[in-house]
Amino acid sequence: MCVSMSSINYKDLVPDVMSYEALKKLCQRGKVRRVVMGGNGREAMYDVESLPVRYRREVYRRYPDLAERQRSEGLMDLIEPNAAAEHYFATYLLCEATTEERKGGRHLPVAKQREYANNCAILDAIDRQLAKLTCGEGVKKSKTEFWAEMAESMPRIKERYPNSLPENARSLQRKYTLYKREGFGSMIHKLYQNTNATKILTEEQDAVLLVLVTQYNNLEDTRIASLYNSIAASQSPCWSTITASTVRNWRKSHPQETAYGRLGATKFKASKSMQVRRSKPTAPFLHWSLDGWTAELLYQKRTERKSGTVVTYHNRLTMVVVLDTSCDYPMGYAIGDHETPELIKAALRNAALHSRELTGEMLRACQIQSDRYAIKKMSELYSKAGQWVTPAAARNAKAKPIERYFGYLNNTYCKVLHNWAGYGITTDPNKQPNSEAKNALRHCFPDEAGCRQQLVEIIEAERAAKRAELLELLTRLPDKYRLPMTRADYLLAYGETTSRTIQLEGCGVRPQLLGVRRAYDTFDPTFREHADADWSVYYDPDDLSNILVTTEGDTRRYLLEEKYVQPMALAEQSAADREELARVQAYNKAQRESVEERIMSAHELVHVALEENEVGRNILNRLMLLDSKGQHKDERSLINSQLGSGEEAEFEEVDYDLFWK
């Protein structure tokens, strides 16, 4: 037989303790650990502790030299995980100092949590073993012998259950007594609560260090320590001095305050605050994001100065893009020298016109997201282009998906062009284009028109690549979110306006548009009822077939169409000319009949009012006054007949037809 302190050979196990098949299956399943492989004159050795309990007990019975192991095994079989202890140590918070208490403390290390939970589980097992001894179960022994055996079994138990229980009998007994009296808290070492090495103890010290660390000029740790020590020396009693290492550790333990003071509110919000995750819209026209982008493309510009002609090569154009975020489709765009309200208006106008190309009618967006550039002036325009207007928070670029889209355009399209300007000024210089090569190629940069054409081609390439996806997503747009934009709404939102107001004439209104006097009118009968109003004119330079006229404050609006020009000669009249003439004649006839009807109605009302007035003069209609014969009705009827006959004679002489014939 060859038995070591922790292993047993194959011959001692098979077949006396267990069968070959059982050993083989346990090894295959990883239940029994083979410590020495057999073969080449070696015998296979197996870890006794890895054997199942029933086989391990048989080994200890057959081989008396493992009696010591058997004692520890009896205790090990009684150990059960203590869920309450595990929860207690997992949620226990250490408060090392005043600042830590304000922050809510920190948790125990995971290894210590497991160690303390094992301590409690082992002591619980000892308590159960001690209860058996007290009840007289098993071999009778004194308490001194019991605690000696428990202490001797600690090293063996520690292999399976890592713990920090003492291996001395009396110390183990004291630990058990303390645990029974104070519970789980007795396991936590007092050094975890030690604050002797902490130099920042009071709120005043913490406040001074906080002010120094969060200075906007980002002082070095050595400089902060020097300033703090000069303040500490003036206190009574003097504060403990600190080093740069103390400052560095303090900064690491206060990441939020440090970041806010040293980086600023904007960077703090972008990097430290909680971020909101959002999903893309499932259909077009649900969400538009618009912003201006100074394109990273350079062009050359010739300028006349007093010293002569100067050519500059650092010039860049600005492009405002209206992005449909459902599939990052550029719905509208406009290019200019710099971002202005007029450029934003042109981009939204382009989006409205392009929506008509895609769907057959101009559509508004359900929601428009913008930055806060000229927000007071632009809010009215945004509300006409979309149902809801949600400007992003100030200095919050992350909220705008179009910012990432501009980066995509820069990387995908601009970067491969020879006049690419690179990234922003905060980018790593090693990732920027070679300035020497740019200087050598600057004469090849396009002019302003060429640079504009580059940007147009980029947008058109994006539209062509994503048009099919957008049209497919358009089928998912609910009807209630399909918001048409009428021609009147389009002209009011995006139309140009004249500098002067105009008034209605017999031939309609005749504004001067693009240097030409034009006539417009409408078949709306109510329009000519406001002949004295001053009208503002809104028109589309690309389509002058109709205009919008409004009164001050846009309280009245009329969409006018350009007047049809009739040929004078009957021989030159076409069927369309005659149809249009009949339309005008029908309007005039309806207008005349309406006026005649209103005049007739007025005369009838006046006639009735006059009759009632004459009858009302007879006081006997109101009061019952009797004559000398006691009669009332006869006198009343006589007076009424006299008043009525005179009135009828007067009105019979009037011919109402003279008013309109």
C-alpha positions as CSV (number, residue, x, y, z in Angstrom):
1,M,0.0,0.0,0.0
2,C,1.2,3.5,-0.8
3,V,-0.8,6.3,0.7
4,S,0.4,9.9,0.9
5,M,-1.1,12.7,3.0
6,S,-3.5,13.7,0.3
7,S,-3.6,11.0,-2.4
8,I,-4.1,7.3,-2.8
9,N,-3.0,4.9,-5.5
10,Y,-5.1,2.9,-7.9
11,K,-4.6,-0.5,-6.3
12,D,-5.8,0.7,-2.9
13,L,-9.0,2.0,-4.5
14,V,-9.9,-0.7,-7.0
15,P,-11.6,-3.0,-6.3
16,D,-11.6,-2.8,-2.4
17,V,-13.2,0.7,-2.1
18,M,-14.8,1.2,-5.5
19,S,-15.2,-0.5,-8.9
20,Y,-13.1,0.3,-11.9
21,E,-16.1,1.5,-13.9
22,A,-17.2,3.9,-11.1
23,L,-13.7,5.4,-10.9
24,K,-13.5,5.7,-14.6
25,K,-16.8,7.5,-14.9
26,L,-16.0,9.9,-12.0
27,C,-12.7,10.8,-13.6
28,Q,-14.4,11.5,-17.0
29,R,-17.0,13.7,-15.4
30,G,-14.3,15.6,-13.5
31,K,-15.6,14.5,-10.1
32,V,-12.3,12.8,-9.1
33,R,-9.0,14.4,-9.7
34,R,-6.1,12.3,-10.8
35,V,-2.8,13.8,-9.4
36,V,-0.4,11.3,-11.1
37,M,-1.0,9.7,-14.4
38,G,-0.3,5.9,-14.7
39,G,2.1,4.3,-17.2
40,N,5.8,3.9,-17.8
41,G,6.2,2.2,-14.4
42,R,4.2,4.8,-12.5
43,E,1.0,4.0,-10.6
44,A,-2.0,6.3,-10.9
45,M,-2.6,8.5,-7.8
46,Y,-6.0,10.1,-6.9
47,D,-6.8,13.0,-4.6
48,V,-8.7,11.6,-1.6
49,E,-10.5,14.9,-1.0
50,S,-12.0,14.7,-4.5
51,L,-13.7,11.4,-3.9
52,P,-17.4,11.3,-3.1
53,V,-18.2,11.2,0.6
54,R,-19.1,7.5,0.8
55,Y,-15.8,6.4,-0.9
56,R,-13.8,8.9,1.2
57,R,-15.2,7.5,4.4
58,E,-14.3,4.0,3.3
59,V,-10.7,5.1,2.6
60,Y,-10.4,6.6,6.1
61,R,-11.9,3.4,7.6
62,R,-9.5,1.1,5.8
63,Y,-6.4,3.2,6.4
64,P,-5.9,4.4,10.1
65,D,-3.1,6.7,9.1
66,L,-5.8,9.0,7.6
67,A,-7.6,9.3,11.0
68,E,-6.7,12.9,11.3
69,R,-8.3,13.6,7.9
70,Q,-11.4,11.8,9.1
71,R,-11.9,14.2,12.0
72,S,-11.8,17.3,9.7
73,E,-14.1,15.5,7.2
74,G,-16.8,15.1,9.9
75,L,-16.8,18.9,10.4
76,M,-16.6,19.6,6.7
77,D,-19.8,17.6,6.0
78,L,-21.7,19.9,8.4
79,I,-20.7,23.1,6.6
80,E,-23.5,24.7,4.7
81,P,-23.4,28.1,3.0
82,N,-25.0,30.9,5.0
83,A,-27.1,33.0,2.6
84,A,-27.8,35.6,5.3
85,A,-24.1,36.1,5.9
86,E,-23.4,36.4,2.2
87,H,-26.0,39.1,1.8
88,Y,-24.8,41.0,4.9
89,F,-21.2,41.2,3.7
90,A,-22.2,41.9,0.0
91,T,-24.2,44.9,1.1
92,Y,-22.0,46.1,3.9
93,L,-20.7,49.6,3.4
94,L,-17.4,50.9,4.8
95,C,-17.3,54.6,5.8
96,E,-13.7,55.4,6.3
97,A,-14.0,59.2,6.7
98,T,-16.4,62.1,6.6
99,T,-16.1,62.4,2.8
100,E,-16.8,58.7,2.4
101,E,-19.9,59.0,4.6
102,R,-21.1,61.8,2.3
103,K,-20.5,59.6,-0.7
104,G,-22.3,56.6,0.8
105,G,-19.2,54.5,1.6
106,R,-17.6,51.6,-0.3
107,H,-18.1,47.8,-0.3
108,L,-15.9,45.2,1.1
109,P,-13.6,43.5,-1.5
110,V,-15.2,40.4,-3.0
111,A,-12.5,38.1,-1.7
112,K,-13.1,39.4,1.9
113,Q,-16.9,39.0,1.4
114,R,-16.3,35.3,0.6
115,E,-13.8,34.8,3.4
116,Y,-16.1,36.3,6.1
117,A,-19.1,34.3,4.8
118,N,-17.0,31.1,5.0
119,N,-16.0,32.0,8.6
120,C,-19.7,32.3,9.5
121,A,-20.5,29.0,7.8
122,I,-17.7,27.1,9.5
123,L,-18.6,28.5,12.9
124,D,-22.2,27.5,12.3
125,A,-21.0,24.0,11.6
126,I,-18.9,24.0,14.8
127,D,-22.0,25.1,16.7
128,R,-24.0,22.1,15.3
129,Q,-21.1,19.8,16.2
130,L,-21.0,21.3,19.7
131,A,-24.7,20.7,20.1
132,K,-24.2,17.0,19.4
133,L,-21.5,16.8,22.0
134,T,-23.7,18.5,24.5
135,C,-26.5,16.1,23.8
136,G,-24.2,13.1,24.3
137,E,-24.2,11.9,20.7
138,G,-21.1,10.2,19.4
139,V,-17.8,9.6,21.3
140,K,-17.7,11.3,24.7
141,K,-15.0,14.0,25.0
142,S,-14.2,17.1,27.0
143,K,-14.6,20.6,25.6
144,T,-10.9,21.0,25.7
145,E,-10.5,18.0,23.4
146,F,-13.3,19.2,21.2
147,W,-11.8,22.7,20.6
148,A,-8.4,21.1,20.0
149,E,-9.8,18.8,17.3
150,M,-11.7,21.8,15.7
151,A,-8.4,23.8,15.6
152,E,-6.5,20.9,14.1
153,S,-9.1,20.5,11.3
154,M,-8.9,24.2,10.3
155,P,-5.9,23.7,7.8
156,R,-7.8,20.9,6.0
157,I,-11.0,22.9,5.9
158,K,-9.2,26.0,4.6
159,E,-8.3,24.1,1.4
160,R,-11.9,23.9,0.4
161,Y,-13.4,26.9,2.3
162,P,-10.9,29.8,2.4
163,N,-11.2,31.4,5.8
164,S,-9.4,33.5,8.4
165,L,-10.4,31.5,11.5
166,P,-7.5,30.9,14.0
167,E,-5.8,27.5,14.2
168,N,-5.3,27.8,17.9
169,A,-7.9,26.1,20.1
170,R,-8.4,28.9,22.6
171,S,-8.4,31.7,20.0
172,L,-10.9,29.7,17.9
173,Q,-13.1,29.3,21.0
174,R,-12.9,33.1,21.6
175,K,-13.8,33.8,18.0
176,Y,-16.8,31.5,18.3
177,T,-18.0,33.2,21.5
178,L,-17.7,36.7,19.9
179,Y,-19.6,35.5,16.8
180,K,-22.4,34.2,18.9
181,R,-22.6,37.5,20.8
182,E,-22.1,40.1,18.1
183,G,-23.2,38.3,14.9
184,F,-21.9,38.9,11.4
185,G,-20.3,42.2,12.2
186,S,-17.7,40.6,14.5
187,M,-16.0,39.2,11.4
188,I,-15.0,42.6,9.9
189,H,-11.5,43.5,10.7
190,K,-11.1,46.8,12.7
191,L,-8.4,48.0,10.3
192,Y,-11.2,48.5,7.6
193,Q,-12.5,51.3,9.9
194,N,-9.1,52.8,10.7
195,T,-8.8,56.5,9.7
196,N,-5.4,57.2,11.4
197,A,-3.7,57.7,8.0
198,T,-6.3,60.1,6.6
199,K,-5.1,63.6,6.4
200,I,-8.3,65.2,5.1
201,L,-10.7,64.8,8.1
202,T,-12.9,67.8,8.5
203,E,-15.4,69.4,6.1
204,E,-13.3,72.6,6.0
205,Q,-10.2,70.7,4.9
206,D,-12.2,68.8,2.3
207,A,-13.7,72.1,1.0
208,V,-10.3,73.8,0.7
209,L,-8.9,70.9,-1.3
210,L,-12.1,70.8,-3.5
211,V,-11.7,74.5,-4.4
212,L,-8.0,74.1,-5.3
213,V,-8.5,70.9,-7.3
214,T,-11.5,72.3,-9.3
215,Q,-9.8,75.5,-10.4
216,Y,-10.5,76.3,-14.1
217,N,-6.7,76.7,-14.8
218,N,-6.0,73.1,-13.9
219,L,-3.2,73.5,-11.3
220,E,-0.6,70.7,-11.0
221,D,-0.8,68.4,-7.9
222,T,2.4,69.8,-6.5
223,R,1.1,73.4,-6.8
224,I,-2.2,72.4,-5.2
225,A,-0.3,70.7,-2.3
226,S,1.8,73.8,-1.8
227,L,-1.2,76.1,-1.7
228,Y,-3.1,73.8,0.7
229,N,-0.1,73.6,3.1
230,S,0.2,77.4,3.2
231,I,-3.5,77.5,4.2
232,A,-3.1,74.6,6.7
233,A,-0.2,76.4,8.4
234,S,-2.4,79.4,9.2
235,Q,-5.1,77.4,10.9
236,S,-5.3,76.9,14.7
237,P,-4.5,74.1,15.4
238,C,-2.5,73.6,12.3
239,W,-3.7,71.0,9.8
240,S,-1.6,68.1,8.7
241,T,0.5,68.9,5.6
242,I,-0.2,66.9,2.4
243,T,1.9,65.9,-0.6
244,A,1.1,65.7,-4.4
245,S,0.3,62.0,-3.9
246,T,-2.4,62.9,-1.4
247,V,-3.9,65.3,-3.9
248,R,-3.8,62.7,-6.7
249,N,-5.6,60.1,-4.5
250,W,-8.1,62.7,-3.4
251,R,-8.9,63.6,-7.0
252,K,-9.4,59.9,-7.9
253,S,-11.9,59.5,-5.1
254,H,-13.9,62.6,-6.2
255,P,-14.2,62.1,-10.0
256,Q,-17.5,64.1,-10.5
257,E,-16.5,67.3,-8.7
258,T,-13.1,67.2,-10.2
259,A,-14.4,66.8,-13.8
260,Y,-17.0,69.5,-13.4
261,G,-14.5,72.1,-12.2
262,R,-11.5,71.2,-14.5
263,L,-13.4,70.3,-17.7
264,G,-16.5,72.6,-17.5
265,A,-20.2,72.0,-17.5
266,T,-20.3,71.1,-21.2
267,K,-17.7,68.4,-21.1
268,F,-19.0,67.2,-17.8
269,K,-22.5,66.7,-19.3
270,A,-21.0,64.9,-22.3
271,S,-18.7,62.5,-20.4
272,K,-20.0,62.2,-16.9
273,S,-23.8,62.7,-16.9
274,M,-26.2,59.9,-17.7
275,Q,-26.9,59.6,-21.4
276,V,-30.2,58.8,-23.1
277,R,-30.3,56.0,-25.7
278,R,-32.7,56.5,-28.6
279,S,-33.9,54.5,-31.5
280,K,-34.3,55.7,-35.0
281,P,-37.7,56.6,-36.4
282,T,-39.4,53.7,-38.2
283,A,-40.7,55.9,-41.1
284,P,-39.7,59.0,-42.9
285,F,-41.1,62.5,-42.0
286,L,-41.4,61.5,-38.3
287,H,-38.2,63.3,-37.3
288,W,-35.9,65.8,-39.1
289,S,-32.6,67.1,-37.8
290,L,-31.1,70.2,-39.3
291,D,-27.8,72.0,-38.8
292,G,-25.1,73.9,-40.6
293,W,-21.7,72.4,-41.5
294,T,-18.6,74.2,-42.5
295,A,-17.6,71.7,-45.1
296,E,-14.0,70.4,-44.9
297,L,-13.3,71.3,-48.5
298,L,-11.0,74.2,-49.5
299,Y,-11.3,76.4,-52.5
300,Q,-9.3,79.2,-53.9
301,K,-10.6,82.8,-54.0
302,R,-9.2,85.8,-55.8
303,T,-9.5,89.1,-53.9
304,E,-8.7,92.6,-55.0
305,R,-6.8,94.6,-52.4
306,K,-4.9,97.9,-52.4
307,S,-1.6,95.9,-52.7
308,G,-3.0,94.0,-55.7
309,T,-4.7,90.8,-56.4
310,V,-4.4,88.1,-53.7
311,V,-5.4,84.5,-54.1
312,T,-6.3,82.7,-50.8
313,Y,-6.7,78.9,-50.5
314,H,-8.2,78.5,-47.0
315,N,-11.8,79.3,-47.9
316,R,-14.6,77.0,-47.1
317,L,-18.4,76.9,-47.7
318,T,-21.2,76.2,-45.3
319,M,-23.9,73.7,-46.1
320,V,-27.2,73.5,-44.1
321,V,-28.7,70.0,-44.3
322,V,-32.2,68.8,-43.3
323,L,-31.7,65.1,-42.4
324,D,-34.5,62.6,-42.2
325,T,-33.2,60.4,-39.4
326,S,-35.1,57.3,-40.4
327,C,-32.3,56.3,-42.8
328,D,-30.0,59.4,-42.7
329,Y,-31.5,60.7,-45.9
330,P,-30.6,64.3,-46.8
331,M,-34.2,65.6,-47.5
332,G,-33.0,69.2,-48.1
333,Y,-29.9,71.3,-48.3
334,A,-28.6,74.8,-49.2
335,I,-25.0,76.0,-49.7
336,G,-23.7,79.5,-48.7
337,D,-20.7,81.4,-47.3
338,H,-21.8,81.0,-43.7
339,E,-24.9,79.9,-41.8
340,T,-27.7,82.5,-41.8
341,P,-31.5,82.3,-41.2
342,E,-31.9,82.8,-45.0
343,L,-29.7,79.7,-45.7
344,I,-31.7,77.6,-43.2
345,K,-34.9,78.8,-44.9
346,A,-33.5,77.8,-48.3
347,A,-32.6,74.3,-47.0
348,L,-36.2,73.8,-45.6
349,R,-37.6,75.0,-48.9
350,N,-35.5,72.5,-50.7
351,A,-36.7,69.8,-48.3
352,A,-40.4,70.7,-49.1
353,L,-39.8,70.6,-52.8
354,H,-37.9,67.3,-52.7
355,S,-40.7,65.7,-50.6
356,R,-43.0,66.5,-53.6
357,E,-40.6,64.7,-55.9
358,L,-40.6,61.7,-53.7
359,T,-44.3,61.4,-52.8
360,G,-46.2,63.6,-55.3
361,E,-47.2,66.2,-52.7
362,M,-45.3,68.5,-50.3
363,L,-45.2,67.1,-46.8
364,R,-44.3,68.6,-43.4
365,A,-42.3,66.8,-40.8
366,C,-43.9,65.6,-37.6
367,Q,-40.9,66.8,-35.5
368,I,-38.0,69.1,-36.3
369,Q,-34.9,69.2,-34.2
370,S,-32.5,72.1,-34.5
371,D,-29.8,73.9,-32.6
372,R,-30.4,77.2,-30.8
373,Y,-29.0,79.4,-33.5
374,A,-31.3,82.4,-33.9
375,I,-34.0,80.3,-32.3
376,K,-36.4,83.2,-31.5
377,K,-36.4,84.3,-35.1
378,M,-36.5,80.8,-36.6
379,S,-39.1,79.2,-34.3
380,E,-42.0,80.5,-36.5
381,L,-40.4,79.1,-39.6
382,Y,-39.7,75.7,-37.9
383,S,-43.3,75.5,-36.7
384,K,-44.5,75.9,-40.3
385,A,-42.2,73.2,-41.5
386,G,-43.0,70.7,-38.8
387,Q,-45.8,70.0,-36.3
388,W,-43.4,69.9,-33.2
389,V,-40.2,71.9,-32.8
390,T,-37.7,70.5,-30.3
391,P,-34.4,72.4,-30.2
392,A,-31.5,70.6,-28.7
393,A,-30.1,71.7,-25.4
394,A,-27.4,74.4,-25.7
395,R,-23.9,72.9,-26.2
396,N,-25.2,69.4,-26.5
397,A,-24.0,68.1,-29.8
398,K,-24.7,64.4,-28.9
399,A,-28.4,65.1,-29.0
400,K,-28.3,65.9,-32.7
401,P,-27.9,62.9,-35.1
402,I,-26.9,65.2,-37.9
403,E,-23.6,65.9,-36.2
404,R,-22.5,62.3,-36.6
405,Y,-23.8,62.5,-40.2
406,F,-21.5,65.4,-41.0
407,G,-18.6,63.2,-39.7
408,Y,-19.8,60.4,-42.0
409,L,-19.8,62.8,-45.0
410,N,-16.4,64.0,-44.1
411,N,-14.9,60.5,-43.9
412,T,-16.8,59.0,-46.8
413,Y,-16.7,61.7,-49.5
414,C,-14.5,64.6,-48.5
415,K,-11.5,62.7,-47.3
416,V,-10.7,61.3,-50.8
417,L,-10.7,64.7,-52.5
418,H,-7.4,66.6,-53.0
419,N,-8.8,69.8,-51.4
420,W,-9.9,68.0,-48.2
421,A,-9.1,70.3,-45.2
422,G,-8.9,67.6,-42.5
423,Y,-10.7,67.2,-39.2
424,G,-11.5,69.8,-36.5
425,I,-8.7,71.6,-34.6
426,T,-9.0,69.3,-31.5
427,T,-8.1,66.2,-33.6
428,D,-4.7,64.5,-33.2
429,P,-2.3,66.3,-35.6
430,N,-1.0,62.9,-36.7
431,K,-4.4,62.2,-38.2
432,Q,-4.6,65.5,-40.2
433,P,-3.6,65.8,-43.9
434,N,0.0,66.6,-44.8
435,S,0.2,70.4,-44.8
436,E,3.3,70.3,-47.1
437,A,1.4,68.3,-49.7
438,K,-1.6,70.7,-49.4
439,N,0.7,73.7,-50.0
440,A,2.0,72.0,-53.1
441,L,-1.5,71.1,-54.4
442,R,-3.2,74.4,-53.5
443,H,-3.1,75.7,-57.1
444,C,-5.3,72.7,-58.0
445,F,-8.0,73.6,-55.6
446,P,-11.4,74.4,-57.3
447,D,-12.9,77.8,-57.2
448,E,-16.1,78.6,-55.3
449,A,-18.4,77.3,-58.1
450,G,-16.3,74.1,-58.3
451,C,-16.5,73.6,-54.5
452,R,-20.3,74.1,-54.6
453,Q,-20.5,71.5,-57.3
454,Q,-18.6,69.0,-55.2
455,L,-21.1,69.4,-52.3
456,V,-24.0,69.1,-54.6
457,E,-22.6,65.9,-56.0
458,I,-22.1,64.5,-52.5
459,I,-25.7,65.1,-51.5
460,E,-27.1,63.8,-54.8
461,A,-24.9,60.6,-54.4
462,E,-26.4,60.2,-50.9
463,R,-29.9,60.6,-52.2
464,A,-29.4,58.1,-55.0
465,A,-27.9,55.5,-52.6
466,K,-30.7,55.8,-50.0
467,R,-33.8,56.6,-52.1
468,A,-35.0,53.0,-52.4
469,E,-34.7,52.5,-48.6
470,L,-36.5,55.7,-47.9
471,L,-39.4,54.8,-50.2
472,E,-39.7,51.4,-48.6
473,L,-39.9,53.0,-45.2
474,L,-42.4,55.5,-46.5
475,T,-45.0,52.6,-46.6
476,R,-44.8,52.4,-42.8
477,L,-45.8,56.1,-42.3
478,P,-49.2,56.2,-40.5
479,D,-51.8,58.3,-42.2
480,K,-52.3,60.5,-39.2
481,Y,-48.6,61.6,-39.5
482,R,-48.8,62.3,-43.2
483,L,-49.0,66.1,-43.0
484,P,-49.5,67.8,-46.4
485,M,-48.3,71.3,-46.9
486,T,-50.6,73.4,-49.1
487,R,-49.4,75.8,-51.7
488,A,-50.5,78.7,-49.5
489,D,-48.6,77.3,-46.5
490,Y,-45.5,76.8,-48.7
491,L,-45.6,80.4,-50.0
492,L,-46.2,81.8,-46.5
493,A,-43.3,79.8,-45.1
494,Y,-40.7,79.9,-47.9
495,G,-41.9,82.5,-50.4
496,E,-40.1,85.8,-51.2
497,T,-42.0,89.0,-50.4
498,T,-42.2,92.4,-51.9
499,S,-41.0,95.6,-50.1
500,R,-44.3,97.3,-50.6
501,T,-47.9,96.4,-50.0
502,I,-50.5,96.7,-52.8
503,Q,-54.3,97.3,-53.1
504,L,-57.0,95.7,-55.1
505,E,-57.8,97.2,-58.5
506,G,-60.5,96.4,-61.0
507,C,-58.2,93.9,-62.7
508,G,-57.1,92.3,-59.5
509,V,-53.7,93.0,-57.8
510,R,-50.7,94.0,-59.9
511,P,-47.4,93.5,-58.0
512,Q,-44.0,94.0,-59.7
513,L,-42.2,90.6,-59.5
514,L,-38.7,90.1,-60.7
515,G,-38.9,93.5,-62.6
516,V,-42.2,92.7,-64.4
517,R,-45.7,94.0,-63.6
518,R,-48.0,91.0,-63.3
519,A,-51.7,90.7,-62.6
520,Y,-53.3,88.2,-60.2
521,D,-56.9,87.5,-59.1
522,T,-59.1,84.9,-57.5
523,F,-62.6,83.5,-57.9
524,D,-63.2,83.7,-54.2
525,P,-66.2,86.1,-53.9
526,T,-65.0,87.3,-50.4
527,F,-61.8,88.7,-51.8
528,R,-63.4,91.8,-53.4
529,E,-65.1,92.6,-50.1
530,H,-61.7,93.9,-48.8
531,A,-61.0,96.4,-51.5
532,D,-59.6,98.9,-49.0
533,A,-57.0,96.5,-47.5
534,D,-53.3,96.7,-47.9
535,W,-52.0,93.3,-49.1
536,S,-48.5,91.8,-48.6
537,V,-47.4,89.6,-51.4
538,Y,-45.5,86.2,-51.1
539,Y,-44.2,84.5,-54.2
540,D,-42.0,81.7,-55.4
541,P,-39.3,83.0,-57.9
542,D,-39.3,79.6,-59.6
543,D,-43.0,79.4,-60.0
544,L,-45.0,82.7,-60.5
545,S,-48.2,81.0,-61.6
546,N,-49.8,82.0,-58.3
547,I,-49.0,84.2,-55.3
548,L,-50.3,84.5,-51.7
549,V,-51.6,87.9,-50.4
550,T,-52.1,88.6,-46.7
551,T,-53.2,91.5,-44.6
552,E,-51.2,92.8,-41.7
553,G,-50.7,90.0,-39.1
554,D,-51.7,87.3,-41.7
555,T,-55.3,87.6,-40.5
556,R,-56.6,87.2,-44.0
557,R,-55.0,85.1,-46.7
558,Y,-55.9,84.5,-50.4
559,L,-54.1,82.4,-52.9
560,L,-54.3,84.3,-56.2
561,E,-53.7,82.9,-59.7
562,E,-52.2,84.8,-62.6
563,K,-54.8,86.4,-64.7
564,Y,-55.7,84.7,-68.0
565,V,-54.9,86.8,-71.0
566,Q,-57.7,86.7,-73.6
567,P,-57.0,87.5,-77.3
568,M,-59.0,90.5,-78.6
569,A,-59.8,89.0,-82.0
570,L,-62.6,86.4,-82.1
571,A,-60.8,84.7,-84.9
572,E,-57.9,83.9,-82.5
573,Q,-59.9,82.6,-79.7
574,S,-59.5,78.9,-78.9
575,A,-61.8,76.6,-77.0
576,A,-59.7,77.1,-73.8
577,D,-60.0,80.9,-74.2
578,R,-63.8,80.6,-74.5
579,E,-64.0,78.3,-71.5
580,E,-62.0,80.7,-69.4
581,L,-64.1,83.7,-70.6
582,A,-67.3,81.7,-69.6
583,R,-65.8,81.1,-66.2
584,V,-65.3,84.9,-65.7
585,Q,-68.8,85.7,-66.9
586,A,-70.3,83.1,-64.6
587,Y,-68.4,84.6,-61.6
588,N,-69.6,88.1,-62.5
589,K,-73.2,87.0,-62.9
590,A,-73.1,85.2,-59.5
591,Q,-71.5,88.3,-57.9
592,R,-74.2,90.6,-59.4
593,E,-77.0,88.3,-58.2
594,S,-75.5,88.1,-54.8
595,V,-75.4,91.9,-54.5
596,E,-79.0,92.3,-55.8
597,E,-80.2,89.7,-53.3
598,R,-78.5,91.5,-50.4
599,I,-80.0,94.9,-51.5
600,M,-83.5,93.5,-51.9
601,S,-83.3,91.9,-48.5
602,A,-82.2,95.2,-47.0
603,H,-85.1,97.1,-48.6
604,E,-87.6,94.5,-47.2
605,L,-86.2,94.8,-43.7
606,V,-86.4,98.7,-43.9
607,H,-90.0,98.5,-45.1
608,V,-91.0,96.2,-42.2
609,A,-89.2,98.5,-39.8
610,L,-91.0,101.6,-41.0
611,E,-94.4,99.9,-40.8
612,E,-93.7,98.8,-37.2
613,N,-92.6,102.3,-36.4
614,E,-95.8,103.9,-37.7
615,V,-98.0,101.4,-35.9
616,G,-96.0,102.0,-32.8
617,R,-97.0,105.6,-32.8
618,N,-100.6,104.6,-31.8
619,I,-100.5,104.7,-28.0
620,L,-103.7,102.6,-27.9
621,N,-101.7,99.7,-29.1
622,R,-99.9,99.7,-25.7
623,L,-102.5,101.2,-23.3
624,M,-106.2,100.3,-22.9
625,L,-107.8,103.8,-22.7
626,L,-111.6,104.0,-23.1
627,D,-113.4,106.8,-24.8
628,S,-116.5,108.5,-23.3
629,K,-118.7,105.6,-24.6
630,G,-116.5,103.0,-23.0
631,Q,-115.0,101.8,-26.3
632,H,-111.3,101.0,-27.0
633,K,-110.9,98.8,-30.0
634,D,-112.8,101.1,-32.4
635,E,-110.6,104.0,-31.6
636,R,-107.4,101.8,-32.0
637,S,-108.5,100.4,-35.3
638,L,-109.4,103.9,-36.7
639,I,-105.9,105.3,-35.9
640,N,-104.1,102.2,-37.3
641,S,-106.0,102.4,-40.6
642,Q,-105.2,106.1,-41.0
643,L,-101.4,105.5,-40.4
644,G,-101.3,102.4,-42.7
645,S,-103.1,104.0,-45.6
646,G,-100.7,107.0,-45.6
647,E,-97.6,104.7,-45.5
648,E,-98.8,102.5,-48.3
649,A,-99.4,105.5,-50.5
650,E,-95.9,106.7,-49.9
651,F,-94.2,103.3,-50.8
652,E,-96.3,102.7,-53.9
653,E,-94.5,105.6,-55.6
654,V,-91.0,104.0,-55.2
655,D,-89.6,101.7,-58.0
656,Y,-86.9,99.5,-56.4
657,D,-85.7,98.2,-59.7
658,L,-84.1,101.6,-60.4
659,F,-81.4,100.8,-57.8
660,W,-79.8,98.0,-59.9
661,K,-81.2,98.3,-63.5
